[in-house]
């Protein structure tokens, strides 16, 4: 059984670290974007609240409780991202006499919420000394005021004792989170038991957060660090910031790597972005993918076109309706060996990619700019192309059954996904608007299966889910950033499960999502409308690769093509329709038209009717005079072969 741990102090410590990592590891919050930002994010704000009461002078593993807390909090602060908004408040630091009227208001803001304040935070943590009483309720109320009323906010309370002042901090935690705003109270109990532990657990529960026992600096550090990570990691694509142009002139030059930009609303000049793509290796394969995360309740229609001078090499479109759920959608275009009909597309040193949001003619079109990720992948030419399989069938080995969960820290983007081995089960929680990412290695000739199991939520959460628009989604994306498949569980109040599968990985595959081996990303998302906030839904995922390694490309000079056909065929023209039927031409049917029509699935569950509609189509355009003969496709069963590049999403539930 697979098992990963970073440290092994005690069984209790391991469990604490696992639980914290499962809950707090990553947050991908779908925050509104400002058109002025290249990688728009709205970071959460976190207030660290440290107990400075006299009992913190008691012995603990590694020194006094205060010493180990200081050690842990300092290491966390040093590791925080530079753009994290964090502050520090203490309580019980100045008044020792419990009869003093000021003992129950003894709490000070040592470092206000902000960025670039790491030196002040470290200094204030180091200067804290055990001294007074334990006015937890007052400190919580003040911390909430420190955080303000906007955005995602978190209080992380580190304490070792029961409150010595009224009111009950459990009641105050409930009061602070009762309005449904994005505020959570997470609690780390340091060496506590009995009534003190019960009270601190209640504070976390009523504060819509989590409680963790900790006995050492390692455990405190893990708890605070993961809580901080959850708070300050909103949804953002990663990569070098670029600004695409409105036409090909002056477009920024991209080579292999990840890039982030902002794609404006339809009708705006910024809804079309151009990028120059430089090929750095002779006759290499170039794959350009564009990804966005559609906002819940809005229709989206994305297109990418890859050209060389006047030659259109390939294009791809993806459209989703306002009533469907998606964590990620992508479009991709490729220029490379035996892919496309213009020889120039395979040899040109520079290509141009055009990414645009199309008008789908509906009132539900999103009028807000969206963060955009561009991934450019370049791969050497293949010397054994025609010796590779163009069709492989993999039989699933067995049903996906949950095993013992492995510890992991989910990522929040394609680039920081947590590594899981084939056959692994991960168990955790996800909150509204979040996307958690994992990666699984898939070899040539293998396919990836992923199963999402949503467990029945707690009664309070279930009640909220029953009155909201919600789903849990699992998505697979290839190493080139191309969405391979997705599936979802609709109306998750009672739980449910769903499974999705990638196509078999092979270089001569028909789909852009299957022509590359490597780390595939599995993303779990929880799109929920604005009526449901601050909820946690427990889930499990199981990942499994099937098949045997087969069809490994060899890189070098391109392998010559078989003798071209001499028979003449009718030139083919592109069509923007969603028909799956070949378009009539003057001399016969189209040879290169590839279309996937609309998929309409009417689901009724929990009193909610869901209409899911997707349109996805790829086209590789042949010229009137092809290098293989007039209007002819390349010989052999070309990689696109008249099939859609990606299968449709599979709804479940």
N, C-alpha and C positions, 0 to 999 in steps of 0.2 A: 504494500500500500504506500502510495506517495505521501511524503510528509516533509514540509519545509519549516525550519525555524531559524531565526536570527540569533537566538540566545537560549540557554537552557538553565535558568536559575532554580526554579522550583516548579512543581506541577501547577500550583496555583498561579504562578507568574506566567507560565506558558498559556494557560487558559485565558488569563486576563488580556495578554497581548493579542491572542487570536480573536477574542471577542471584540476588542477595540478596533483592530484592523478591519474586521468584517463590517463593522458599522460605519466607521468614520473615514475610511481610506481615501475616497475621492468624491468630489462633487462636480457635476456638470450642469449648472443651473442655467436655464434658458432665459438670459437677461436681455432686456431691450438694448439695441445698439444705437450708437450715435454715428451719423454719417461721417463725422470728422475723424473717427478712429479707424486704424487699419486692422486692428485685432480687438474688436470691442468686447469689453468685459465689465461686469459690475461685481467687484470683489465683495465678499462678506466682511463683516467687522467682528472682531473677537475681543472680549475683555477677560483677562486672566484675573481671578479673584483668589488671593492667597490668605490662608488662615495664619495669623500672627499671634494667636492666643498663647498663654503660658504653657499649655499642654504640648505644644509643638517642640518643647525642649526635651521631651521624653526620648529614650533610646529607640532606635530603629535599625534595620539592617543597613550597615554602611555609615552609621553616625546617628545624630539626632534626627527626629522627623523633619525639623526645619532644614537641616543640612542636606538631607537627601532630596527634599523638595526643591531647594535652591539649585542643587546640582542638575536635577532633571529639567527644571524650568529654564535654566540658562542654556542647556544644550538645545532645547526646543527653540528658543528665541534665535540662537545663532543659525539654526537651519531653516528658519522661515523665509519664504520668498520676499524679495525686496518690495514687492507691491502689496504686501499683506498689511491690512489696517488692524493694528493690535494695540492694546493698552494694558495697564496693570493697576489693580486696586487691592489694598490690604484691609484687614479688619482685626481688631483686638491689639493694635500696636501701641496705644498710648495710655490707656486707662486700665489699671490692674484691679482696682477696688470695685467689686461687684455692686456695692451700695452707692457708688458714685453715679449721679444722674446722667453723666455723659458716657457711661460704660456701654449703653445700648445704642449709641450713635457713633461709636468709635470705629470709623472707617474712613480711609483717605485714598483719594485718587493720586497715585504716585506718578503715573505716566499716562497722559491722555491718548485717546485713539488717534493713530496716525501712522505714517510711513516714515522711513528713515530715522526711526527713534530707537534703533537697536542698542546703542551705547547707553541711553538713558534707562532702558528696560533692564539691561544687564547690571547696571549700577544699583538700581532700586532693588532688584532681587537680592543682590549680594548684601545690601545694607539691612535687610529685614531681620528682626530679632523677635523671638518668642517673648510675650509680655502679658497681655491682658485677657479679657473675656472673649465670648464667642457670639457676637451679634450678627448671625448669618442673614436673617431676614432683612435687616437694614442694609447690609452690604449688597444683597441681591437687588433691592429697589434702586439703590444708587448706581449700581452697575448698569441696570436697564436704562437709566437716565443718561449715563455716559455714552451709551451706544446710539441714542437717538431713536427715531421712529421709522427710518427708511432703510430699505434693503434687508438682506439676510444678516442676522445678528446672532451671536452665540456668547453665552457666559460659560466659562469653564471654571468651576469651583473646586479648589483643592483644600480639603479640611480633614481634621483628625478627631473632631468631637461633636457632641450634641450642643445645640444652641442654648445659650444661657439667658437669652432675652426673648420677650414676646415682640411680635406675634410669631406663630409657628411658621418657620421658613417653608414648610410644605404648602401651606395656604398661600403664601406670597408667590411661590413659583407658579401655582395654579392661576393666581390673579394676573401675573405678568403675561402668561401665554393664552389667557382665556379669549382674547379678542381675535385670535386666529392670525395675527401678524407673524412674520417670519423671525421668531425669536425662540431659541432653545436654551435650556440650562443643562449642561453636562456636569457630572460630579465624579471626582476621584476621591474615594475614601482612603485615607492613609492609616493603615493599622487599626481599623475600627471594628467593633463587633457589637452585638446586643442592640440596645435602644438607639445608640448613636448611628449605627449602620442602617437601621430601619428608617431613621429620620432622613438620612442622606439619600437613601434609595428612593424615598417618597419625593424628595425635592427633584430628583432626576425624572421620575415618572410624571409628576405633575408639570414639570418644566418641559415635557415632550422631548427629553434627552435620554441619555443612558448613564447608568451608574457602573463604576468599576472599582473593585478592590485593588489596592496596591500596597506592597510591603517594602519596596525598595526603589531606588532611584531609577533603575531600568524600567520598572513597571509604570512609575509615574510618568517618565519620559515618553513611553509608548502611548499612554493614555492621552496626554496633553498634545503630543505631536500629531496623533491621528485626528483628534478633535480639531486641531488647528488646520490640518490639511483639508478636512471636510468644509470648514468655514471659508477658506480663502481660495478654493479652487472652483471657480465657476466654469461654465462651458466656454472654452476657447479653443480654436484650432491653433496648432503650433507650427512654427517655421519662420522663415525670414519675411519680414513685412515688405510688401511691394504695393505699388499703385498702378494697376492696369490703365491703359489709355483708351480713349473713345474710338480710335481707329488704329490701324497697324503702324502708322507713322510714329516713331518715337516710343514704341512699346518696350517695356522693361525686358531685359534679357534674362532668361531662366535656363539653368542647366539642371541636372539631376538633383532632387531635393524637395523639401516641403516649403510652401510659401503661403502667406495669409494676406487676404485683401478684404474689401467690403464690396458687396454686390448690391447696387441700389435698387429701389422699387421700379416696377415696370413703368415705362413712360419717362423715367428720368434718364439723363445722359449716362449716369453711372450704372445703369442696368446692363450695359454692354461693356466688357473688358477685354482688351487685347494683350497678348504676351508673346514675345519672340522666344522661341525654343531653339537653343543651339545644340546641334549634334556634335559630340566630342570624339566619337569613334566612327571609323569608316563603316558605312552600311549597317549601323546598329539599329536595334529596335527602340523606338521612342513611344512611351505610353504617357499620356497626359490625362489626369483625372481631376475633376472638380467636384467638391463635396459641400453640401449645405445641410443644415438641420432645420427642416420646416417647422414653423410655429404651429402649435395645435389650433385647429379651427380655421386654417387658411390654406387655400389651394396654392400649389407651386408647380412651375413648369420651367425646367432647366435644359439648356442645350449647350453643347460644345462642338466646335468645328475646327479641324486641323487642316491647314492649307500649306502649299508650297508655291509661292508666286501666284499664278492664276489657277493652279491645279488644286482642287479640293480632294484631300487625301481620304478623310473619313469624318463622320459626325455621329452624334448620339444625342438622344433626347430622353427626358424622364419627366413625367407629369403625375402629380398626386392630387387627390381631391381634398376639399376642406374637411370632409367627414372621415378621413382615414388617418391612421397613426403611423408616424415614422420618426425614428431617432436620427437617421441619416439617409440621404439619397445622394446618388452620384451619377455623373455622366463621364464617359471616357472616350478618347480617340487615340488611334495607334497608327504609326507609320513605320513599316519595317519589312523584314524578309517575307516575301509571298503574301503580304497584306496590303491590299490596294492595287490599283491598276496603273498608276503613273510611276514609271521607274524613278522619276525625280523625287518622289516622296521617300524613296528608300535610300537615296544617295545625297540629298541636299544637306548642306551644312546648317541651314537655318530653316525652321518652320514657323508658322504663326498659329497660335491657338486663340480662338474667340469663344468666350464664355458669356452667355446671356440668359436673362430671365424673359421668357416669352409671355405674351398676352394670351391667357386662356379664355378670355371673353366672359368671365364670371365676376360677380360682385364680391366673391370671397377671396379674390387675389390679394396677397399680402402687400400692403403699401409701406412696409418698413424695410429698411436695408438689412441684409443678412450677412453675417460673417461667412467668408468663403475660404476654403482650403484648396490650394492647387498642389498636386503631387506630380512631379516629373520623374519618370523612371527610365533609365537608359540601360540597355543590355547588349552585349556584343553579338555580332552575327553568329549564326549557328552553322556548323560545317556538316552536320548530319541530318538536316531538315527532313529530307525525303525518306530517311530511314526510321523516322520517329512515328509512333502510332498516331492515327487521327481519330481513333475511337477506342475507348477503354470502358469496360463495365466492371464496377466494383460491387460486390455483394456485401451488404451490411453483416457484420459478424454476429451481432446479437442486439437485443433491446438495450436501450440506455437506461440503466438502473443506478440510482444514487448509491454511492459508497461512503466511506468515512471522509468527511470534508477535510480538505487540505487548507492550511493557513495561507493566505495571500492578501496582498494589498491592491485592490482594484485600481486601475488607472482612470483617467478622465478624458483621454484623447487617444488617437491612433498611435501616437509616439510613446506614450508611457504606460501602455497596457501591461498588466501583470502576466507573467509567464505561467502557463498551466501545462502539464504533460498530458498526453493522450490517456484517456481513462480516468481523469481526475474529476472530482466533485468539489465545487465550492459552495459554501453556504454563507449567506449574509443578509443584510437589509438594504433597501433602497428607498429613497424619499422622492417626493413629487418633483418632477422636472429634472431628475438626475439621469445620467448615463454613466455606467461603470464598464470599463473595458478590460479585456483579457486577450492574450495571444497564445496561439497554438501552432507548433511547427508542423507543416504539411509538406511531404516529399512528393516528387514526381510520381504519378500513378496512384496517388492517394486522394481520398476525399474527406472532408471534415463534416461531422455531425455535431450538433449542439442542441441540448434540450434544456428548456426553461421550466422550472416547477415553481409556481407561485403558491405559497401557503396561505391559509386563511388568516386574515389580519386580526389584530386585537379588537375587542368589541367597539371601543371608541373610534378606532380607525375604520372599522367595517361600516359603521353608521355613516361616516363621511363619504366613503367610497360608494355607498348605495345611492347617493344623491348627486354624484358627480360623473362627468364624462372622463373615463379613464381606461387605460390598458397597460399591459406590460409587454415589451417588445424585445425580441432577440434578433440581432443582425450579424451577418458574417461579411467581412470585407477582406479583399485580397491584399497581398503585399504592395500592389500598385495603387491601393486606395480605391478599388472598385468594389461597390457593394455586390456581393454574390447572391445573397438571398436573405429574406427576413420572414419572421412569423410572429404572431402575437396572441396573447390571451386577452379577450375583451371582458370588461366588467369584472374586475378581479376581487371584489369583496369576498367571494367564497373561495377564491383560489382557482387553480387550474394549471394546465401544462400545455406546452407546444414544442415542436421540434422543427429545426431547419437544417438544410444540408447544402454544402457547396458542390459544384460540379467537380468531376475528377480532374486533378491537376495534370495538364499535358500541354506541351508547347504548341502543338498543332490544333488545339481546341478551338471551338467556334466562338467561345465567349471570352471577352477581355478579362473577366474575373477568374479564368481558370488557366491562363497561359503562363503562370509564374508560381514556382514553388517558394516556400519560405514561411515566414510568420504571418498567419492569418489572424485577423482581429475578430473577437466575439464581443459584441456590445450589448449590454442589457440596459434598456431604458424604461422610464416610468412617466409617460406623458399624462398629465392630469390637469384638468381645467382649474381656473382660479378659485373655485369654491373649495378646493381641497389643498390645504397647505399643512406643513409641519406634521406629516404623517410618515410612518415607517411601515414598509411592507416586507415581510420575510420571504426569501426565495432561495432556490438552489439552481445551479447550472451543472450540467454534465457535458464534457467534451470528449470526443472519440474520433480518431482517424481510422479509416478502413482502407484495405488494399495493400499491395506490395509495391515497393519502389520499382518503377519501370519507366522507360522512355526518357532517360536523362539526356538533355542536349549536350553536345560538344561544341565548344566555341572556337571559332577560327574563321577562315575565309568561307563565304557563303557557298553552299553546295549548289552546283548547277541544276537548273530545272530540267525535268524531262522534256523531250521534244514537244514543241508547241503544236496545237491543233491547227490545221490549215482550213477547216471549214469556217465559212463566214456566218456570223450571227448578227442579229439586229442590235444596234446600239441601245443602251439602257439609259433611262433618265431617272433622276431622283424624284420622289414624291413626298409631300409632307402630310399625306393622309394617314389614317390609322387603320387602313384596310389590310387584311392579311392575304388578299387575293392579288395575283400578279397583274400589273397594269398592261393593258393591250398596247402593242406597238405596231409599226407599219409592217413588220415581218414576223412577229411572234411575241411570246411572253417575255417579261423582264427576267434578267438572269441574276442581277445583284440586289434587287429590292429585298430588304429585310424588315419585317414589321411585326410588331406584337400589338394586337388590337386591344380594345378596352376589356377589362375584367371587372364585372359587376357581381358582387356577392352581397346578398342581403342577409344580415345577421340580426336575429332578435334575441336579446338576452338581458335579463334584469329590467325589462320594460323599456329598453333603449334600442332603437333601430339604427343600425350602422350600415352605411353604404360605402364600400371601398372601391375605388376606381384607380387603376394605374395604366399608364401608357408608357411603353418603353420601346424604342426602336433604334437600330443602328443601320447605317448605310455606308457602303464603300463605293465611291462613284467611279465607273469606268469612263474613259474618254471615247470619243468617236473612233479614234485610231489607237488601239491598245498596242503595247509592245509585244503582245502575244497574238496579234491578228486583229482585224477590224472589229472593234466592239466586243472582243472576246475576253472572258475571264482567264486567269492563269490556269494552266493545266492542273488536273488533279482536284481532289475535294478540298478547295481552299479553306482557310481557317474560319471564315464566316459562313460558308456553305448554305446560305439561305435560311439560317436559323437565328432566332433572337439571341442577343448576347447574354441576357440574364433572365432567369426564370421569374415568375411573378411572386409577390409576397403571398404567404400562406396564412390566412386568418384561422384562428382556433378559439373556441370558447363560446 
